[in-house]
């Protein structure tokens, strides 16, 4: 039995779909690049919404605490 070593050429994998691509590239196609951009934009938008929600909630709590009669 002879063992033959096959060398895999240097490569990386697409960030979106995982296909093997040449070294130095990040995506295998424009579709994957656009998909990643849309995903990043969606994540950024959700992060902003959560930030605004928590700031508004904090302001409401502060106002409610300030308006509560003490005594």
PDB file of N, CA, C and O in Angstrom, chain B, residues numbered from 101:
ATOM      1  N   UNK B 101       0.835  -1.176   0.000  1.00  0.00           N
ATOM      2  CA  UNK B 101       0.000   0.000   0.000  1.00  0.00           C
ATOM      3  C   UNK B 101       0.880   1.239   0.000  1.00  0.00           C
ATOM      4  O   UNK B 101       1.688   1.438   0.907  1.00  0.00           O
ATOM      5  N   UNK B 102       0.725   2.036  -0.980  1.00  0.00           N
ATOM      6  CA  UNK B 102       1.499   3.273  -1.006  1.00  0.00           C
ATOM      7  C   UNK B 102       0.602   4.416  -0.549  1.00  0.00           C
ATOM      8  O   UNK B 102      -0.555   4.537  -0.952  1.00  0.00           O
ATOM      9  N   UNK B 103       1.165   5.219   0.277  1.00  0.00           N
ATOM     10  CA  UNK B 103       0.404   6.375   0.758  1.00  0.00           C
ATOM     11  C   UNK B 103       0.811   7.578  -0.070  1.00  0.00           C
ATOM     12  O   UNK B 103       1.983   7.946  -0.148  1.00  0.00           O
ATOM     13  N   UNK B 104      -0.170   8.162  -0.669  1.00  0.00           N
ATOM     14  CA  UNK B 104       0.087   9.316  -1.502  1.00  0.00           C
ATOM     15  C   UNK B 104      -0.458  10.544  -0.781  1.00  0.00           C
ATOM     16  O   UNK B 104      -1.627  10.592  -0.397  1.00  0.00           O
ATOM     17  N   UNK B 105       0.404  11.522  -0.608  1.00  0.00           N
ATOM     18  CA  UNK B 105      -0.040  12.757   0.035  1.00  0.00           C
ATOM     19  C   UNK B 105      -0.457  13.731  -1.051  1.00  0.00           C
ATOM     20  O   UNK B 105       0.324  14.069  -1.940  1.00  0.00           O
ATOM     21  N   UNK B 106      -1.684  14.169  -0.963  1.00  0.00           N
ATOM     22  CA  UNK B 106      -2.132  15.194  -1.891  1.00  0.00           C
ATOM     23  C   UNK B 106      -2.095  16.513  -1.149  1.00  0.00           C
ATOM     24  O   UNK B 106      -2.619  16.648  -0.043  1.00  0.00           O
ATOM     25  N   UNK B 107      -1.473  17.461  -1.775  1.00  0.00           N
ATOM     26  CA  UNK B 107      -1.385  18.772  -1.141  1.00  0.00           C
ATOM     27  C   UNK B 107      -2.584  19.613  -1.547  1.00  0.00           C
ATOM     28  O   UNK B 107      -2.959  19.689  -2.717  1.00  0.00           O
ATOM     29  N   UNK B 108      -3.153  20.225  -0.563  1.00  0.00           N
ATOM     30  CA  UNK B 108      -4.254  21.148  -0.801  1.00  0.00           C
ATOM     31  C   UNK B 108      -3.627  22.511  -1.041  1.00  0.00           C
ATOM     32  O   UNK B 108      -2.819  22.969  -0.234  1.00  0.00           O
ATOM     33  N   UNK B 109      -3.990  23.168  -2.144  1.00  0.00           N
ATOM     34  CA  UNK B 109      -3.398  24.483  -2.406  1.00  0.00           C
ATOM     35  C   UNK B 109      -3.806  25.475  -1.321  1.00  0.00           C
ATOM     36  O   UNK B 109      -4.866  25.331  -0.712  1.00  0.00           O
ATOM     37  N   UNK B 110      -2.970  26.477  -1.079  1.00  0.00           N
ATOM     38  CA  UNK B 110      -3.318  27.481  -0.065  1.00  0.00           C
ATOM     39  C   UNK B 110      -4.666  28.125  -0.397  1.00  0.00           C
ATOM     40  O   UNK B 110      -4.915  28.534  -1.531  1.00  0.00           O
ATOM     41  N   UNK B 111      -5.509  28.203   0.597  1.00  0.00           N
ATOM     42  CA  UNK B 111      -6.825  28.789   0.383  1.00  0.00           C
ATOM     43  C   UNK B 111      -7.394  29.276   1.713  1.00  0.00           C
ATOM     44  O   UNK B 111      -6.879  28.965   2.787  1.00  0.00           O
ATOM     45  N   UNK B 112      -8.459  30.039   1.606  1.00  0.00           N
ATOM     46  CA  UNK B 112      -9.245  30.443   2.770  1.00  0.00           C
ATOM     47  C   UNK B 112     -10.687  30.051   2.471  1.00  0.00           C
ATOM     48  O   UNK B 112     -10.971  29.428   1.448  1.00  0.00           O
ATOM     49  N   UNK B 113     -11.582  30.415   3.358  1.00  0.00           N
ATOM     50  CA  UNK B 113     -12.984  30.081   3.147  1.00  0.00           C
ATOM     51  C   UNK B 113     -13.826  31.349   3.181  1.00  0.00           C
ATOM     52  O   UNK B 113     -13.548  32.281   3.935  1.00  0.00           O
ATOM     53  N   UNK B 114     -14.861  31.362   2.348  1.00  0.00           N
ATOM     54  CA  UNK B 114     -15.797  32.484   2.280  1.00  0.00           C
ATOM     55  C   UNK B 114     -16.426  32.678   3.660  1.00  0.00           C
ATOM     56  O   UNK B 114     -16.816  31.711   4.314  1.00  0.00           O
ATOM     57  N   UNK B 115     -16.522  33.938   4.099  1.00  0.00           N
ATOM     58  CA  UNK B 115     -17.085  34.248   5.411  1.00  0.00           C
ATOM     59  C   UNK B 115     -18.568  33.908   5.500  1.00  0.00           C
ATOM     60  O   UNK B 115     -19.091  33.691   6.593  1.00  0.00           O
ATOM     61  N   UNK B 116     -19.250  33.860   4.354  1.00  0.00           N
ATOM     62  CA  UNK B 116     -20.694  33.657   4.365  1.00  0.00           C
ATOM     63  C   UNK B 116     -21.067  32.193   4.148  1.00  0.00           C
ATOM     64  O   UNK B 116     -21.790  31.607   4.953  1.00  0.00           O
ATOM     65  N   UNK B 117     -20.575  31.607   3.065  1.00  0.00           N
ATOM     66  CA  UNK B 117     -21.019  30.251   2.707  1.00  0.00           C
ATOM     67  C   UNK B 117     -19.987  29.170   3.000  1.00  0.00           C
ATOM     68  O   UNK B 117     -20.325  27.986   3.005  1.00  0.00           O
ATOM     69  N   UNK B 118     -18.741  29.552   3.245  1.00  0.00           N
ATOM     70  CA  UNK B 118     -17.724  28.573   3.605  1.00  0.00           C
ATOM     71  C   UNK B 118     -17.015  27.898   2.445  1.00  0.00           C
ATOM     72  O   UNK B 118     -16.212  26.993   2.668  1.00  0.00           O
ATOM     73  N   UNK B 119     -17.288  28.312   1.209  1.00  0.00           N
ATOM     74  CA  UNK B 119     -16.599  27.718   0.063  1.00  0.00           C
ATOM     75  C   UNK B 119     -15.117  28.059   0.105  1.00  0.00           C
ATOM     76  O   UNK B 119     -14.727  29.106   0.621  1.00  0.00           O
ATOM     77  N   UNK B 120     -14.301  27.176  -0.439  1.00  0.00           N
ATOM     78  CA  UNK B 120     -12.865  27.433  -0.530  1.00  0.00           C
ATOM     79  C   UNK B 120     -12.620  28.497  -1.598  1.00  0.00           C
ATOM     80  O   UNK B 120     -13.152  28.416  -2.706  1.00  0.00           O
ATOM     81  N   UNK B 121     -11.811  29.489  -1.250  1.00  0.00           N
ATOM     82  CA  UNK B 121     -11.487  30.579  -2.175  1.00  0.00           C
ATOM     83  C   UNK B 121      -9.990  30.856  -2.097  1.00  0.00           C
ATOM     84  O   UNK B 121      -9.337  30.456  -1.133  1.00  0.00           O
ATOM     85  N   UNK B 122      -9.436  31.540  -3.107  1.00  0.00           N
ATOM     86  CA  UNK B 122      -8.001  31.841  -3.079  1.00  0.00           C
ATOM     87  C   UNK B 122      -7.626  32.711  -1.880  1.00  0.00           C
ATOM     88  O   UNK B 122      -8.441  33.478  -1.368  1.00  0.00           O
ATOM     89  N   UNK B 123      -6.391  32.572  -1.453  1.00  0.00           N
ATOM     90  CA  UNK B 123      -5.878  33.376  -0.339  1.00  0.00           C
ATOM     91  C   UNK B 123      -5.960  34.850  -0.729  1.00  0.00           C
ATOM     92  O   UNK B 123      -5.666  35.219  -1.866  1.00  0.00           O
ATOM     93  N   UNK B 124      -6.359  35.674   0.216  1.00  0.00           N
ATOM     94  CA  UNK B 124      -6.449  37.112  -0.029  1.00  0.00           C
ATOM     95  C   UNK B 124      -7.859  37.583  -0.323  1.00  0.00           C
ATOM     96  O   UNK B 124      -8.137  38.780  -0.242  1.00  0.00           O
ATOM     97  N   UNK B 125      -8.751  36.674  -0.662  1.00  0.00           N
ATOM     98  CA  UNK B 125     -10.142  37.046  -0.892  1.00  0.00           C
ATOM     99  C   UNK B 125     -10.929  36.784   0.387  1.00  0.00           C
ATOM    100  O   UNK B 125     -10.549  35.944   1.202  1.00  0.00           O
ATOM    101  N   UNK B 126     -12.015  37.504   0.549  1.00  0.00           N
ATOM    102  CA  UNK B 126     -12.855  37.323   1.726  1.00  0.00           C
ATOM    103  C   UNK B 126     -14.161  36.618   1.380  1.00  0.00           C
ATOM    104  O   UNK B 126     -14.693  35.845   2.177  1.00  0.00           O
ATOM    105  N   UNK B 127     -14.666  36.893   0.185  1.00  0.00           N
ATOM    106  CA  UNK B 127     -15.944  36.326  -0.241  1.00  0.00           C
ATOM    107  C   UNK B 127     -15.768  35.604  -1.571  1.00  0.00           C
ATOM    108  O   UNK B 127     -14.865  35.925  -2.344  1.00  0.00           O
ATOM    109  N   UNK B 128     -16.627  34.635  -1.833  1.00  0.00           N
ATOM    110  CA  UNK B 128     -16.528  33.881  -3.085  1.00  0.00           C
ATOM    111  C   UNK B 128     -17.269  34.573  -4.225  1.00  0.00           C
ATOM    112  O   UNK B 128     -16.973  34.328  -5.394  1.00  0.00           O
ATOM    113  N   UNK B 129     -18.227  35.433  -3.896  1.00  0.00           N
ATOM    114  CA  UNK B 129     -19.011  36.101  -4.934  1.00  0.00           C
ATOM    115  C   UNK B 129     -19.561  37.419  -4.405  1.00  0.00           C
ATOM    116  O   UNK B 129     -19.519  37.702  -3.207  1.00  0.00           O
ATOM    117  N   UNK B 130     -20.078  38.214  -5.338  1.00  0.00           N
ATOM    118  CA  UNK B 130     -20.711  39.473  -4.938  1.00  0.00           C
ATOM    119  C   UNK B 130     -21.974  39.213  -4.120  1.00  0.00           C
ATOM    120  O   UNK B 130     -22.332  40.013  -3.256  1.00  0.00           O
ATOM    121  N   UNK B 131     -22.645  38.102  -4.392  1.00  0.00           N
ATOM    122  CA  UNK B 131     -23.852  37.767  -3.630  1.00  0.00           C
ATOM    123  C   UNK B 131     -23.518  37.569  -2.157  1.00  0.00           C
ATOM    124  O   UNK B 131     -24.241  38.043  -1.280  1.00  0.00           O
ATOM    125  N   UNK B 132     -22.422  36.867  -1.890  1.00  0.00           N
ATOM    126  CA  UNK B 132     -22.009  36.653  -0.498  1.00  0.00           C
ATOM    127  C   UNK B 132     -21.580  37.971   0.143  1.00  0.00           C
ATOM    128  O   UNK B 132     -21.880  38.217   1.311  1.00  0.00           O
ATOM    129  N   UNK B 133     -20.882  38.815  -0.609  1.00  0.00           N
ATOM    130  CA  UNK B 133     -20.448  40.110  -0.086  1.00  0.00           C
ATOM    131  C   UNK B 133     -21.666  40.965   0.275  1.00  0.00           C
ATOM    132  O   UNK B 133     -21.715  41.561   1.351  1.00  0.00           O
ATOM    133  N   UNK B 134     -22.646  41.020  -0.627  1.00  0.00           N
ATOM    134  CA  UNK B 134     -23.855  41.810  -0.371  1.00  0.00           C
ATOM    135  C   UNK B 134     -24.647  41.238   0.804  1.00  0.00           C
ATOM    136  O   UNK B 134     -25.209  41.989   1.602  1.00  0.00           O
ATOM    137  N   UNK B 135     -24.690  39.932   0.906  1.00  0.00           N
ATOM    138  CA  UNK B 135     -25.383  39.285   2.018  1.00  0.00           C
ATOM    139  C   UNK B 135     -24.740  39.668   3.349  1.00  0.00           C
ATOM    140  O   UNK B 135     -25.441  39.953   4.320  1.00  0.00           O
ATOM    141  N   UNK B 136     -23.417  39.675   3.394  1.00  0.00           N
ATOM    142  CA  UNK B 136     -22.693  40.047   4.616  1.00  0.00           C
ATOM    143  C   UNK B 136     -22.925  41.518   4.961  1.00  0.00           C
ATOM    144  O   UNK B 136     -23.110  41.859   6.130  1.00  0.00           O
ATOM    145  N   UNK B 137     -22.917  42.387   3.955  1.00  0.00           N
ATOM    146  CA  UNK B 137     -23.151  43.819   4.189  1.00  0.00           C
ATOM    147  C   UNK B 137     -24.551  44.031   4.759  1.00  0.00           C
ATOM    148  O   UNK B 137     -24.724  44.787   5.715  1.00  0.00           O
ATOM    149  N   UNK B 138     -25.550  43.367   4.178  1.00  0.00           N
ATOM    150  CA  UNK B 138     -26.922  43.495   4.680  1.00  0.00           C
ATOM    151  C   UNK B 138     -27.032  42.982   6.111  1.00  0.00           C
ATOM    152  O   UNK B 138     -27.722  43.574   6.940  1.00  0.00           O
ATOM    153  N   UNK B 139     -26.358  41.893   6.388  1.00  0.00           N
ATOM    154  CA  UNK B 139     -26.379  41.326   7.739  1.00  0.00           C
ATOM    155  C   UNK B 139     -25.754  42.287   8.746  1.00  0.00           C
ATOM    156  O   UNK B 139     -26.271  42.458   9.850  1.00  0.00           O
ATOM    157  N   UNK B 140     -24.648  42.908   8.368  1.00  0.00           N
ATOM    158  CA  UNK B 140     -23.987  43.870   9.256  1.00  0.00           C
ATOM    159  C   UNK B 140     -24.862  45.096   9.480  1.00  0.00           C
ATOM    160  O   UNK B 140     -24.943  45.606  10.597  1.00  0.00           O
ATOM    161  N   UNK B 141     -25.520  45.574   8.417  1.00  0.00           N
ATOM    162  CA  UNK B 141     -26.405  46.726   8.553  1.00  0.00           C
ATOM    163  C   UNK B 141     -27.579  46.399   9.472  1.00  0.00           C
ATOM    164  O   UNK B 141     -27.977  47.227  10.292  1.00  0.00           O
ATOM    165  N   UNK B 142     -28.131  45.198   9.336  1.00  0.00           N
ATOM    166  CA  UNK B 142     -29.249  44.771  10.183  1.00  0.00           C
ATOM    167  C   UNK B 142     -28.820  44.711  11.646  1.00  0.00           C
ATOM    168  O   UNK B 142     -29.550  45.160  12.530  1.00  0.00           O
ATOM    169  N   UNK B 143     -27.647  44.161  11.898  1.00  0.00           N
ATOM    170  CA  UNK B 143     -27.143  44.065  13.274  1.00  0.00           C
ATOM    171  C   UNK B 143     -26.906  45.454  13.863  1.00  0.00           C
ATOM    172  O   UNK B 143     -27.186  45.692  15.038  1.00  0.00           O
ATOM    173  N   UNK B 144     -26.393  46.362  13.048  1.00  0.00           N
ATOM    174  CA  UNK B 144     -26.148  47.734  13.508  1.00  0.00           C
ATOM    175  C   UNK B 144     -27.468  48.428  13.848  1.00  0.00           C
ATOM    176  O   UNK B 144     -27.569  49.134  14.852  1.00  0.00           O
ATOM    177  N   UNK B 145     -28.475  48.221  13.001  1.00  0.00           N
ATOM    178  CA  UNK B 145     -29.790  48.832  13.226  1.00  0.00           C
ATOM    179  C   UNK B 145     -30.416  48.289  14.511  1.00  0.00           C
ATOM    180  O   UNK B 145     -30.962  49.058  15.302  1.00  0.00           O
ATOM    181  N   UNK B 146     -30.345  46.995  14.724  1.00  0.00           N
ATOM    182  CA  UNK B 146     -30.898  46.389  15.939  1.00  0.00           C
ATOM    183  C   UNK B 146     -30.178  46.912  17.173  1.00  0.00           C
ATOM    184  O   UNK B 146     -30.809  47.174  18.198  1.00  0.00           O
ATOM    185  N   UNK B 147     -28.868  47.064  17.082  1.00  0.00           N
ATOM    186  CA  UNK B 147     -28.092  47.594  18.200  1.00  0.00           C
ATOM    187  C   UNK B 147     -28.529  49.013  18.539  1.00  0.00           C
ATOM    188  O   UNK B 147     -28.654  49.366  19.712  1.00  0.00           O
ATOM    189  N   UNK B 148     -28.757  49.815  17.526  1.00  0.00           N
ATOM    190  CA  UNK B 148     -29.228  51.194  17.759  1.00  0.00           C
ATOM    191  C   UNK B 148     -30.602  51.195  18.413  1.00  0.00           C
ATOM    192  O   UNK B 148     -30.852  51.972  19.335  1.00  0.00           O
ATOM    193  N   UNK B 149     -31.487  50.334  17.945  1.00  0.00           N
ATOM    194  CA  UNK B 149     -32.838  50.266  18.509  1.00  0.00           C
ATOM    195  C   UNK B 149     -32.779  49.889  19.984  1.00  0.00           C
ATOM    196  O   UNK B 149     -33.457  50.505  20.806  1.00  0.00           O
ATOM    197  N   UNK B 150     -31.973  48.884  20.329  1.00  0.00           N
ATOM    198  CA  UNK B 150     -31.828  48.493  21.735  1.00  0.00           C
ATOM    199  C   UNK B 150     -31.254  49.628  22.573  1.00  0.00           C
ATOM    200  O   UNK B 150     -31.708  49.864  23.693  1.00  0.00           O
ATOM    201  N   UNK B 151     -30.268  50.325  22.043  1.00  0.00           N
ATOM    202  CA  UNK B 151     -29.666  51.438  22.779  1.00  0.00           C
ATOM    203  C   UNK B 151     -30.701  52.525  23.047  1.00  0.00           C
ATOM    204  O   UNK B 151     -30.809  53.020  24.169  1.00  0.00           O
ATOM    205  N   UNK B 152     -31.459  52.896  22.026  1.00  0.00           N
ATOM    206  CA  UNK B 152     -32.496  53.921  22.184  1.00  0.00           C
ATOM    207  C   UNK B 152     -33.553  53.453  23.181  1.00  0.00           C
ATOM    208  O   UNK B 152     -34.000  54.235  24.019  1.00  0.00           O
ATOM    209  N   UNK B 153     -33.954  52.191  23.098  1.00  0.00           N
ATOM    210  CA  UNK B 153     -34.954  51.646  24.012  1.00  0.00           C
ATOM    211  C   UNK B 153     -34.483  51.734  25.462  1.00  0.00           C
ATOM    212  O   UNK B 153     -35.235  52.177  26.330  1.00  0.00           O
ATOM    213  N   UNK B 154     -33.250  51.319  25.730  1.00  0.00           N
ATOM    214  CA  UNK B 154     -32.759  51.329  27.110  1.00  0.00           C
ATOM    215  C   UNK B 154     -32.544  52.750  27.634  1.00  0.00           C
ATOM    216  O   UNK B 154     -32.758  53.004  28.819  1.00  0.00           O
ATOM    217  N   UNK B 155     -32.128  53.670  26.780  1.00  0.00           N
ATOM    218  CA  UNK B 155     -31.993  55.064  27.207  1.00  0.00           C
ATOM    219  C   UNK B 155     -33.374  55.630  27.538  1.00  0.00           C
ATOM    220  O   UNK B 155     -33.542  56.303  28.554  1.00  0.00           O
ATOM    221  N   UNK B 156     -34.365  55.356  26.678  1.00  0.00           N
ATOM    222  CA  UNK B 156     -35.728  55.832  26.940  1.00  0.00           C
ATOM    223  C   UNK B 156     -36.274  55.224  28.229  1.00  0.00           C
ATOM    224  O   UNK B 156     -36.916  55.916  29.019  1.00  0.00           O
ATOM    225  N   UNK B 157     -36.027  53.953  28.441  1.00  0.00           N
ATOM    226  CA  UNK B 157     -36.474  53.292  29.663  1.00  0.00           C
ATOM    227  C   UNK B 157     -35.829  53.919  30.894  1.00  0.00           C
ATOM    228  O   UNK B 157     -36.496  54.136  31.905  1.00  0.00           O
ATOM    229  N   UNK B 158     -34.553  54.205  30.811  1.00  0.00           N
ATOM    230  CA  UNK B 158     -33.849  54.846  31.918  1.00  0.00           C
ATOM    231  C   UNK B 158     -34.424  56.231  32.205  1.00  0.00           C
ATOM    232  O   UNK B 158     -34.616  56.596  33.365  1.00  0.00           O
ATOM    233  N   UNK B 159     -34.694  56.992  31.168  1.00  0.00           N
ATOM    234  CA  UNK B 159     -35.276  58.330  31.345  1.00  0.00           C
ATOM    235  C   UNK B 159     -36.658  58.224  31.993  1.00  0.00           C
ATOM    236  O   UNK B 159     -36.981  59.002  32.890  1.00  0.00           O
ATOM    237  N   UNK B 160     -37.468  57.276  31.549  1.00  0.00           N
ATOM    238  CA  UNK B 160     -38.802  57.093  32.134  1.00  0.00           C
ATOM    239  C   UNK B 160     -38.696  56.725  33.610  1.00  0.00           C
ATOM    240  O   UNK B 160     -39.452  57.245  34.431  1.00  0.00           O
ATOM    241  N   UNK B 161     -37.781  55.849  33.953  1.00  0.00           N
ATOM    242  CA  UNK B 161     -37.600  55.460  35.358  1.00  0.00           C
ATOM    243  C   UNK B 161     -37.166  56.657  36.191  1.00  0.00           C
ATOM    244  O   UNK B 161     -37.661  56.847  37.301  1.00  0.00           O
ATOM    245  N   UNK B 162     -36.254  57.462  35.677  1.00  0.00           N
ATOM    246  CA  UNK B 162     -35.792  58.652  36.410  1.00  0.00           C
ATOM    247  C   UNK B 162     -36.944  59.629  36.601  1.00  0.00           C
ATOM    248  O   UNK B 162     -37.108  60.177  37.692  1.00  0.00           O
ATOM    249  N   UNK B 163     -37.742  59.858  35.567  1.00  0.00           N
ATOM    250  CA  UNK B 163     -38.876  60.785  35.665  1.00  0.00           C
ATOM    251  C   UNK B 163     -39.910  60.253  36.656  1.00  0.00           C
ATOM    252  O   UNK B 163     -40.416  61.006  37.488  1.00  0.00           O
ATOM    253  N   UNK B 164     -40.223  58.972  36.570  1.00  0.00           N
ATOM    254  CA  UNK B 164     -41.209  58.394  37.491  1.00  0.00           C
ATOM    255  C   UNK B 164     -40.719  58.479  38.933  1.00  0.00           C
ATOM    256  O   UNK B 164     -41.509  58.735  39.842  1.00  0.00           O
ATOM    257  N   UNK B 165     -39.435  58.267  39.145  1.00  0.00           N
ATOM    258  CA  UNK B 165     -38.874  58.362  40.492  1.00  0.00           C
ATOM    259  C   UNK B 165     -38.940  59.798  40.996  1.00  0.00           C
ATOM    260  O   UNK B 165     -39.235  60.031  42.168  1.00  0.00           O
ATOM    261  N   UNK B 166     -38.671  60.754  40.127  1.00  0.00           N
ATOM    262  CA  UNK B 166     -38.689  62.161  40.524  1.00  0.00           C
ATOM    263  C   UNK B 166     -40.109  62.640  40.809  1.00  0.00           C
ATOM    264  O   UNK B 166     -40.299  63.513  41.656  1.00  0.00           O
ATOM    265  N   UNK B 167     -41.102  62.094  40.129  1.00  0.00           N
ATOM    266  CA  UNK B 167     -42.484  62.537  40.309  1.00  0.00           C
ATOM    267  C   UNK B 167     -43.215  61.808  41.433  1.00  0.00           C
ATOM    268  O   UNK B 167     -44.315  62.212  41.813  1.00  0.00           O
ATOM    269  N   UNK B 168     -42.637  60.764  41.960  1.00  0.00           N
ATOM    270  CA  UNK B 168     -43.267  60.010  43.038  1.00  0.00           C
ATOM    271  C   UNK B 168     -43.225  60.825  44.326  1.00  0.00           C
ATOM    272  O   UNK B 168     -42.156  61.260  44.752  1.00  0.00           O
ATOM    273  N   UNK B 169     -44.403  61.037  44.956  1.00  0.00           N
ATOM    274  CA  UNK B 169     -44.407  61.804  46.206  1.00  0.00           C
ATOM    275  C   UNK B 169     -43.698  61.031  47.321  1.00  0.00           C
ATOM    276  O   UNK B 169     -43.821  59.812  47.446  1.00  0.00           O
ATOM    277  N   UNK B 170     -42.975  61.771  48.098  1.00  0.00           N
ATOM    278  CA  UNK B 170     -42.253  61.158  49.220  1.00  0.00           C
ATOM    279  C   UNK B 170     -42.920  61.594  50.515  1.00  0.00           C
ATOM    280  O   UNK B 170     -43.281  62.757  50.694  1.00  0.00           O
ATOM    281  N   UNK B 171     -43.066  60.667  51.373  1.00  0.00           N
ATOM    282  CA  UNK B 171     -43.606  61.095  52.649  1.00  0.00           C
ATOM    283  C   UNK B 171     -44.369  60.109  53.383  1.00  0.00           C
ATOM    284  O   UNK B 171     -44.860  60.396  54.474  1.00  0.00           O
TER     285      UNK B 171
END
